[in-house]
Amino acid sequence: MRSNTQDDEPVIVVRGLKSAFGEQVVHDGLDLSVRRGEIFGVVGGSGTGKSVLMRSIIGLQVPVEGEVEVFGQPTIGREEIELTDLTKRWGVLFQGGALFSTLTVAENVQVPIREFYPNLDGALLDEIAAYKVVMSGLPADAGPKFPAELSGGMKKRAGLARALALDPELLFLDEPTAGLDPIGAAAFDELTKSLQKTLGLTVFLITHDLDTLYAICDRVAVLADKKVIAVGTIDELLALDHPWIQEYFKGPRGRAAIATVERNDHAPEGAK
């Protein structure tokens, strides 16, 4: 886990969030705070509303009750045009990449840039897109390709390139390593950690991947019982006696993740 120091200034604050679909209540009285500069993991069982929480924060899901602030500004109940300056400050990698199939990778990256800067010169757009493609770990020749020509891992990176298009301060990642093989998942984790450090990002990360939690997350929030039942480092969570937390972090996959971390900690510096 990273040990660098973060500000205590909250970038995201959620208070008393209630989310529902008809009579099905997903969240009820959910509170959450994400500090500037941290990689913040969110875990929970199926149906606990991890993606709903993210969508509520970025304004794609309107909650029944509660308050959400990002960079100190409320996001609920405001017109889209009022949030323009705010939404330019974050990028989102949706689960599966959510790329436009009829656009090339480079054109996908250009979508948010064109939305906010419609008069930008075409040559400059191409230059920015090419830079973001390489930044995301893709080969330079991936830009002219269509999503159908990419592997699953490359689609994730293309989605990441688009999320980084506007040089965001805050990055939302929804299951970024889902469907990747262990080597590809580990490489994506390392890329995330490198980008966070280089660009000074705050990262809100939804994941089921225990290796990801151990490798790069500073703190982790656990969703259960329609709210956040615990937030802390993994060591702090392991000390709690909640049944789901114990089963999740100390089950077979949890023990395997711990063993991986311990091997890496004791490996020679050049072998890590």
N, C-alpha and C positions, 0 to 999 in steps of 0.2 A: 504494500500500500504506500501511496505517496505520503511524504512527511513534511512537505513545504507548508509555509504559513499562509493562511488566508485572512482577509479582512473579515470582521464579524458583521459588516454591513450587509443586510439582506437584499438580495436581488429579486427574489420571489417571496411573497407573503400571502398565504391562504388562511382565511379565518372563517370558521363555521360553515364550510361548504356543504351544501346538500344537493346531490345530483339524483335525478330520477327519470325513468322512462315509463310514463303512465304511473301505475301503482308500484312498480319495481324501484325501490330506493337503492341506489348504488353507494352513495356516500351520505353520511348524516353527522354533521358536526365535525368535519375534517379540518384540522389545522396543520399548517406546514410552513417552514421557513428555510430558504436556501441561501447560503452565504455567498458573497462575491468570491470568485476565484476557485471554488471547489468543484470537484466531480461528485455529484450527488446522485446516488443510486436509489431506485424505487423498485421494491419487490412486493410480491403478494400472490396469493393463489388465483386461479382462474375465476373471473367474475368479480374481482375486488375493485375493478375500475381504474386500473393503472393508466390506460390510454385515455379514458374519459377524463381523468384528472389532468393529464397533459393538454388535452383539447380544451378543457375549461380554462386553463391558465392562458392559452394563446388565443382564446376568444372564439373557437370553433364550436364550443358546446356552452349553452347558456344554463347555468345552474338554477335550481329552484330558490335557493337561499345562499347567502354567504358573500364574502368579499375576496377579491383577488387584486393584488398589486404587483406590478412588475416595474423595476427601477423606480419605485416610489409612486407610481401612477396607477390609479384604478383602471381595470380593463372591462369590468362588467357594466352593461347598460350604456355603453358609449357607442356613438356612430363610428362606422368603419373609417371615415375620413379623419375622425378625431384621433384615431390610433395609428395613423400613418407613420409619424415620426418614431413611435414606439416599436412597431412591427419591423421597421428597418434595422432595429438593434438586435433582433434574434433570427436564428436560422433553425429550420426543422428538417430532420431526416425521419420521414414516416416509415413505418414497418413495410419492408419489401421495396423501399426506394420510391414508390409512387411516381415513376417517371412517365412523361408523355411519350407514348409508343411511336407517334408519328414524327417526333422531333429527334434530331441527333443528340448525342451527349452534350456537345457544345451548345446547341440550341436550348436544351433543357436548363443548362447553367445560366443562360442569358435571360430566361423567363422572368425571374424576380428583378433583374437589372432593368429590363425593358419596362416593367410595370412602374418602377419608381423613377426611372430616368429615361423617358421615351425619346428624348432628343439626342441621346448619346451616339457618337459616331460609330458606324458599323465596324470599322477596323479596330477601334478601341474595344468594342464589345468582344470581338474575336480574340483579342490579346488577353483580355481579362479572363474569358472562358478557358483559354489554353492554360493560363497560369493556375486557375482553380482546379482544372483536371489533373495537372501534375501534382499540385499540393495535396490532393486526395489520394495519391498513391497510384494513380492510373498511368499507363504509358501515354506519351504524347499523341500517338496515333489513335487513341480511343475517342478523341473529340468528334471526328466525322462519322462515327459508328452509331447505329440505332440500338435501342435497348435490347431488341431481340437478338442482336449479335453478341451480347455480353453474357458472361457467366453470372451466377448469383452474387458472388463476391464483388465483381466489377460493377454490378448494378447498385450495390450498397455504396460503393465508393463514388459512383456517378451522382447518386442522391446526396451524398455528403458534399460533393463539389458544388452542387446547386445550393445546399444549405449554407455554404460558406461564401456564396456569391457576393453578398453585400457587406462582407467583413464584419460579421456580427460580434457582439460582446457575449451573447448568451446562445448556447447551442442545445437544442432538444433532440435527443436520440431515442427512438422507440424500437426496442429490440434489435439493435444494430447487428448483433452477431447471430441472430436466429437463422437457422438453415445453413450456416457455414461450418466447414470441417474445423477441427481443433486448431490446425495450423493457420487457417484463414481467420478464425476468430481471434487468435492470439495476435496476429498481425494487425487486425483492426483495433484491438485494444491498445497496442503500442502506438498506432497512428493517432488515436484519440488522445492519449496521454501526451504525445509529442506536440500536437496542435494546441492542446490546452495550455501547455507550458510556453510554447513559442508565441501564441497569440493572446495569452492572458484571458482565456475564455472561462466562463462559468458553464458547466455542463450538467444538464438535467437528463439522467439516463435511466430509462426503463429497461429492465433485463430480467431474464430467468437464469442467466449464465453465472454460476457461482465463481468460475475462474475470472470473469470480468470484475465481479464485486471485489474479490481479493486482490486483483492485480492493479486496479486503477481508482477505485472509489475511496474518497475521503470519509464520507458518511453515507449511511443507508437508511432509508425510511421503509418501514414494514407496514403494508396495508392489510388490515383484517377487521372484521366486525364493523365494516362501513366507515372506518376512519384510520388514521395513522396511529398504530398502537405503540410504536417505538421508533426512535431515531438515534443513531449513534454510529460509532465505528463498529467494525465487525466484532472486535474484542468486547466492546460494551454490550453488543447484542447477544453474544454468546453467553454472557453472564446472567441473562434474563431467563426466567423459567416458563415463559409462555410456550405452550405445546407446539404451536406451528413454527415458531422461531427455532426451537430445539430440533424439531424434525427436519426443517429446511436446512439449517446450517450444520447440523451434526449427523445428518443422514449419510448414506454411501457417497453421494456426489459431493457433499460438503467435506467429508473426510478426504476425498480425492483432491479437492481444491486446496485444502490445507497442506496436504503432502506435497503438492506442486509448489506452493509458496515456500515451504521449508527447504525443498531441494534448490530452488532458485536462490534463496538467501544464503545457502552454504556453498553454492557453486563459485568457482574462481571468477573474478571480475570479467575476464574476457569471454567466459562461457555463458554469461547471462543473456 
